[in-house]
């Protein structure tokens, strides 16, 4: 920020036409100088002798032309201080005197430097804005789903990407072609009010649920979601996302496919389809019941992770396994209902293609009615019971420490088995950092274990492997009666 005092002159002199000082005012930078002593003296007497002629030229130019150029002189003050000053002299009308304004050169230089700095910052902001616009345009054009940017008042199309242009029948994505598209006219009569509801919800909450819309001449519906783009004090533009691929034709539904869809709807287990971001595209009645939602429409467009036990962690594990292996089988978690219910479930998932799936089908099976322990739990109980035989053979602290290590190793192996050896995902399941998990893997000799070896439960034994649990100090190997 510029100092307000830097814009004030250091010296202001009121002169008569002969160059005699009538008044002298000092600025804040030299307020301590007694320049009032100059009153009544010729201005030329206050500078060095070789600069007297320069003062005379400043006075003469102002008297003849009304204003002089800038002249630099070494100003002598009554205290003996000598400062270089730049003076400009101005005539005060035809009958008035003259005003000489003096400023130190470094103040002018400082103002010029700050001006250049401000211009440099503006240029940097401009190029940053251009870079952001370029990246936004690249993301918009590379998106596989149809994306539209609309004005909230008139729903006029501002920006459009290639899939959306093909869907709406635009000749190209340029502004002239997109302005000619009337989005409202392309909607079915029953869908126009629905689109208005989507827009109002996005303006109020920043995002709307996905709703089915019939666009253009296509026979099938499209899932449309709206979100508000922050834009400061001006009305925020809206972005419509049409999930279905614009280039993929909507298949004609046959009697067999209709029967299959009806069977899926009546299936006792939950079945949903999501996109790569985990957004629900379709759900059956069983999943609606699990989530305790009132209708299917309240689920479409929401994230599946919202109802999973570990929310984003479970959803990320599901997506990562489908991305990496093409499928996921028997992944245990919870479904948390809106009204507070918790249902134990197993998830199985598969993508619509082996690499980079665009949609993922997830089967959600309710296993809450199972009362018998899982094989992994039974194995853990067998191991702990077998280890109880060491009571009396070693101090209690040693037995407790070894049992804790046994349980810890078992759950690390279970996490690795559930995540197919993905250590990052296993660390998330266990609530550990990746570094902490790596340390424990080295401690238990599992550092180089493959996913297949993680699937093998720990072998029950009356004594634990000292290399995996850590050798106890020699003093703890003898029998003790107290800790």
RAZICOR-V81403 format. One record per residue. N is the residue number from 1. SS is DSSP state (H for helix, E for strand, L for the rest). PHI is phi in degrees with one decimal (none if undefined). NEAR is the number of other ideal C-beta (glycine too) atoms within 10 Angstrom. Layout:
N;SS;PHI;NEAR
N;SS;PHI;NEAR
This chain:
1;L;none;4
2;L;-78.6;11
3;L;-67.2;12
4;H;-59.2;8
5;H;-68.2;11
6;H;-69.7;16
7;H;-88.3;10
8;L;-85.4;14
9;L;-71.4;21
10;L;-79.5;22
11;E;-141.3;24
12;E;-126.1;16
13;E;-116.8;24
14;E;-100.7;17
15;E;-119.5;25
16;L;-88.8;14
17;L;-68.6;14
18;L;-88.1;11
19;L;87.9;23
20;E;-89.7;18
21;E;-73.6;21
22;E;-101.4;13
23;E;-143.5;14
24;E;-140.1;21
25;E;-123.5;13
26;E;-96.5;18
27;L;-79.8;18
28;H;-59.5;11
29;H;-70.6;17
30;H;-130.0;18
31;L;-63.3;10
32;L;-81.2;9
33;L;-84.7;20
34;L;-86.9;11
35;H;-78.7;21
36;H;-63.6;12
37;H;-66.5;14
38;H;-77.1;22
39;L;-58.2;13
40;L;92.7;8
41;L;-97.2;13
42;E;-63.4;17
43;H;-59.1;26
44;H;-64.2;18
45;H;-77.6;14
46;H;-96.7;22
47;E;-121.2;18
48;L;-67.2;12
49;H;-60.5;8
50;H;-74.2;8
51;H;-106.5;17
52;H;-62.2;15
53;H;-65.4;9
54;H;-64.8;15
55;H;-63.4;22
56;H;-61.5;14
57;H;-67.3;13
58;H;-61.4;23
59;H;-67.3;23
60;H;-65.8;14
61;H;-64.3;17
62;H;-68.7;24
63;H;-67.0;17
64;H;-88.9;9
65;H;-101.8;10
66;L;95.1;13
67;E;-153.1;12
68;L;-99.8;21
69;L;-76.9;12
70;L;-90.3;12
71;E;-122.6;18
72;E;-102.2;13
73;E;-133.5;21
74;E;-97.3;12
75;E;-82.9;23
76;E;-97.7;16
77;L;-104.4;18
78;L;-57.2;12
79;L;-77.2;12
80;L;99.3;6
81;L;-68.6;11
82;E;-122.0;12
83;E;-126.5;17
84;E;-74.7;12
85;E;-130.9;22
86;E;-104.8;17
87;E;-108.5;23
88;E;-129.2;18
89;E;-112.8;27
90;E;-129.3;12
91;E;-84.9;20
92;L;-97.8;13
93;L;72.6;7
94;L;-78.4;6
95;L;-106.0;6
96;L;-79.9;11
97;L;-89.2;19
98;E;-123.8;23
99;E;-121.2;18
100;E;-111.0;25
101;E;-110.3;17
102;E;-114.9;23
103;E;-140.2;21
104;E;-68.0;20
105;H;-58.9;13
106;H;-67.3;11
107;H;-67.0;20
108;H;-64.7;13
109;H;-61.5;10
110;H;-63.7;14
111;H;-63.7;15
112;H;-64.0;10
113;H;-63.2;11
114;H;-66.6;14
115;H;-63.8;11
116;H;-64.4;10
117;H;-62.6;10
118;H;-63.8;11
119;H;-64.3;10
120;H;-65.1;10
121;H;-63.6;10
122;H;-62.3;10
123;H;-65.3;10
124;H;-61.9;10
125;H;-61.7;10
126;H;-63.2;10
127;H;-71.1;10
128;H;-63.4;10
129;H;-63.0;10
130;H;-62.8;10
131;H;-64.5;10
132;H;-63.2;10
133;H;-62.4;10
134;H;-65.2;10
135;H;-64.0;10
136;H;-62.9;12
137;H;-64.5;13
138;H;-65.4;10
139;H;-64.1;11
140;H;-63.3;18
141;H;-72.4;12
142;H;-85.6;9
143;L;-64.9;14
144;L;-82.7;17
145;E;-87.0;19
146;E;-75.6;25
147;E;-125.9;19
148;E;-128.8;25
149;E;-110.3;19
150;E;-123.7;20
151;L;-78.5;13
152;L;-69.8;17
153;L;-78.4;8
154;L;-107.2;9
155;L;57.6;16
156;L;-76.9;14
157;E;-74.9;23
158;E;-99.1;14
159;E;-135.9;17
160;E;-153.4;26
161;L;-101.2;22
162;H;-55.4;19
163;H;-59.9;20
164;H;-68.4;26
165;H;-62.6;21
166;H;-67.6;15
167;H;-63.8;23
168;H;-90.7;21
169;L;80.4;11
170;L;-77.4;19
171;L;-68.5;11
172;L;-159.6;11
173;L;-95.7;17
174;L;-74.0;11
175;H;-62.6;12
176;H;-64.3;9
177;H;-73.6;16
178;H;-72.5;22
179;H;-65.0;12
180;L;-78.9;10
181;L;-85.2;19
182;L;-103.4;12
183;H;-62.6;18
184;H;-61.4;12
185;H;-67.8;8
186;H;-81.3;18
187;E;-88.6;18
188;L;-67.5;12
189;H;-55.8;7
190;H;-71.2;9
191;H;-93.5;20
192;H;-67.2;14
193;H;-66.1;10
194;H;-62.2;16
195;H;-63.4;20
196;H;-62.1;12
197;H;-64.0;13
198;H;-60.7;23
199;H;-63.8;19
200;H;-64.1;13
201;H;-68.0;16
202;H;-65.9;22
203;H;-67.0;15
204;H;-82.5;10
205;H;-111.0;11
206;L;89.8;13
207;E;-158.4;16
208;L;-119.9;23
209;L;-67.8;18
210;L;-76.4;23
211;E;-130.5;20
212;E;-81.3;15
213;E;-133.0;20
214;L;-100.4;17
215;E;-117.5;22
216;L;66.1;12
217;L;-90.0;7
218;L;-67.0;14
219;L;-79.0;10
220;L;-90.9;13
221;L;-82.2;15
222;E;-121.3;22
223;E;-85.7;20
224;E;-115.9;24
225;E;-124.5;20
226;E;-123.0;26
227;E;-139.5;14
228;E;-91.4;20
229;L;-98.9;13
230;L;-58.2;7
231;L;-144.0;9
232;L;77.2;6
233;L;-72.5;5
234;L;-78.2;6
235;L;-55.9;12
236;L;-72.5;17
237;L;-68.8;15
238;E;-111.7;21
239;E;-117.5;19
240;E;-97.4;24
241;E;-116.5;18
242;E;-103.8;21
243;E;-67.0;19
244;E;-64.0;21
245;E;-67.9;16
246;L;-68.5;19
247;L;-85.4;11
248;L;-91.2;10
249;L;-68.0;9
250;L;-80.8;11
251;L;-68.6;9
252;L;-76.2;8
253;L;-79.6;12
254;L;-93.5;9
255;H;-63.7;7
256;H;-65.3;8
257;H;-67.6;11
258;H;-65.8;10
259;H;-65.7;10
260;H;-64.4;12
261;H;-61.7;13
262;H;-67.3;10
263;H;-64.7;10
264;H;-61.1;14
265;H;-63.4;14
266;H;-91.5;10
267;L;-60.7;14
268;L;-70.2;11
269;L;-94.0;15
270;E;-70.2;24
271;E;-138.0;19
272;E;-134.0;23
273;E;-120.2;17
274;E;-130.8;23
275;E;-91.4;18
276;L;-66.4;15
277;L;-92.3;10
278;L;86.8;20
279;E;-80.1;19
280;E;-69.9;24
281;E;-102.5;17
282;E;-155.9;19
283;E;-140.9;24
284;L;-103.6;21
285;H;-64.3;15
286;H;-62.4;20
287;H;-69.3;24
288;H;-58.9;17
289;H;-67.8;15
290;H;-60.1;20
291;H;-83.6;26
292;L;59.9;15
293;L;-86.8;18
294;L;-78.3;10
295;L;-154.0;8
296;L;-67.1;15
297;L;-62.3;12
298;L;-73.1;13
299;L;-97.4;21
300;L;-60.2;20
301;L;93.5;21
302;L;-92.5;18
303;E;-83.1;15
304;H;-59.9;28
305;H;-60.0;20
306;H;-61.6;15
307;H;-109.6;28
308;E;-81.1;23
309;L;-59.4;16
310;L;-105.4;15
311;L;48.4;15
312;H;-62.5;13
313;H;-62.8;16
314;H;-63.8;22
315;H;-64.5;21
316;H;-65.0;16
317;H;-64.1;25
318;H;-60.8;24
319;H;-63.6;22
320;H;-64.2;17
321;H;-68.7;21
322;H;-67.5;22
323;H;-63.1;14
324;H;-83.5;13
325;H;-112.2;14
326;L;86.8;14
327;E;-161.9;15
328;E;-141.5;24
329;E;-128.4;13
330;E;52.2;10
331;E;-93.6;18
332;E;-85.3;15
333;E;-162.3;23
334;E;-122.5;16
335;E;-111.0;22
336;E;-97.5;18
337;L;-75.3;15
338;L;-62.7;12
339;L;-92.7;8
340;L;105.4;7
341;L;-72.6;14
342;E;-131.1;11
343;E;-117.5;20
344;E;-73.3;15
345;E;-137.4;22
346;E;-118.0;16
347;E;-106.0;22
348;E;-127.8;16
349;E;-142.3;22
350;E;-150.0;17
351;E;-90.8;20
352;L;-75.5;12
353;L;-155.7;10
354;L;-68.1;11
355;L;-117.2;7
356;L;47.1;10
357;L;-64.1;19
358;L;-90.4;14
359;E;-133.4;16
360;E;-128.8;23
361;E;-95.5;19
362;E;-123.9;23
363;E;-96.4;18
364;E;-118.9;25
365;E;-105.1;15
366;E;-75.6;17
367;L;-117.3;12
368;L;-64.8;12
369;L;-79.9;6
370;L;-69.0;10
371;L;-101.3;5
372;L;-76.3;7
373;L;-68.4;11
374;L;-71.7;12
375;H;-55.4;9
376;H;-64.9;17
377;H;-66.1;12
378;H;-62.6;12
379;H;-63.3;19
380;H;-62.9;20
381;H;-63.3;12
382;H;-62.0;13
383;H;-63.6;21
384;H;-66.0;14
385;H;-63.8;10
386;H;-65.4;15
387;H;-72.2;19
388;H;-63.5;11
389;H;-65.3;12
390;H;-76.9;15
391;E;-62.2;9
392;L;97.7;8
393;L;-96.2;12
394;E;-147.5;19
395;L;-58.7;18
396;H;-59.5;13
397;H;-60.2;13
398;H;-65.2;17
399;H;-64.4;17
400;H;-64.0;12
401;H;-61.6;16
402;H;-69.2;19
403;H;-67.2;17
404;H;-60.6;11
405;H;-63.9;17
406;H;-62.5;21
407;H;-65.8;14
408;H;-62.2;15
409;H;-62.5;22
410;H;-60.0;19
411;H;-73.6;14
412;H;-64.8;24
413;H;-62.7;22
414;H;-63.7;22
415;H;-64.1;20
416;H;-65.1;25
417;H;-68.0;18
418;H;-67.6;21
419;L;-100.6;23
420;L;55.9;19
421;L;83.8;16
422;L;-76.9;19
423;H;-70.1;15
424;H;-63.5;12
425;H;-67.2;21
426;H;-63.7;25
427;H;-62.0;20
428;H;-65.1;22
429;H;-61.6;21
430;H;-86.1;17
431;L;72.1;9
432;L;-114.4;16
433;L;-76.9;11
434;H;-62.2;12
435;H;-67.1;8
436;H;-64.0;12
437;H;-63.5;21
438;H;-61.5;14
439;H;-63.2;13
440;H;-69.3;17
441;H;-62.2;18
442;H;-66.2;11
443;H;-62.9;17
444;L;-99.4;22
445;L;69.9;13
446;L;-106.4;17
447;L;-60.8;11
448;L;-106.8;8
449;L;-71.9;16
450;L;-88.0;9
451;H;-55.9;12
452;H;-66.0;10
453;H;-69.3;13
454;H;-68.2;20
455;L;-75.0;13
456;L;-85.5;11
457;L;-66.6;17
458;L;-61.6;18
459;L;-77.4;9
460;L;-63.4;15
461;L;-156.1;12
462;L;-75.1;10
463;L;-139.2;13
464;L;-86.6;18
465;L;-66.9;12
466;H;-63.9;10
467;H;-69.8;10
468;H;-89.6;14
469;H;-95.9;20
470;L;95.1;12
471;L;-69.3;9
472;L;-76.3;15
473;L;-58.8;7
474;H;-60.3;7
475;H;-65.5;8
476;H;-87.8;13
477;L;-79.8;13
478;L;-86.6;9
479;L;-72.4;8
480;L;-130.2;13
481;L;-99.5;6
482;L;-143.1;6
483;L;-74.2;7
